[in-house]
Amino acid sequence: MTKYDPYDEVRNEKADAAASEWRETSSRFWRYLRTRPAECWGFFVAGLIVGGMFF
């Protein structure tokens, strides 16, 4: 009997596709946000703080 090793499992293709899609979407968002003026960054950070307080 062999010892179970969870790292030997075959990667799930659906999960890999979802992770790839998320990376692409987030990189597009950061690329957009970097081109905006500092005021947009301020509103973005304020939204994160206010959202963190409610959730």
TAUR-V99174 format. One record per helix or strand of 3 or more residues. SS is the DSSP state (2 for helix, 1 for strand). FROM is the first residue (numbers start at 1). LEN is the number of residues. If there is no record, write none. Layout:
ss->SS from->FROM len->LEN
ss->SS from->FROM len->LEN
This chain:
ss->2 from->6 len->3
ss->2 from->13 len->22
ss->2 from->38 len->17
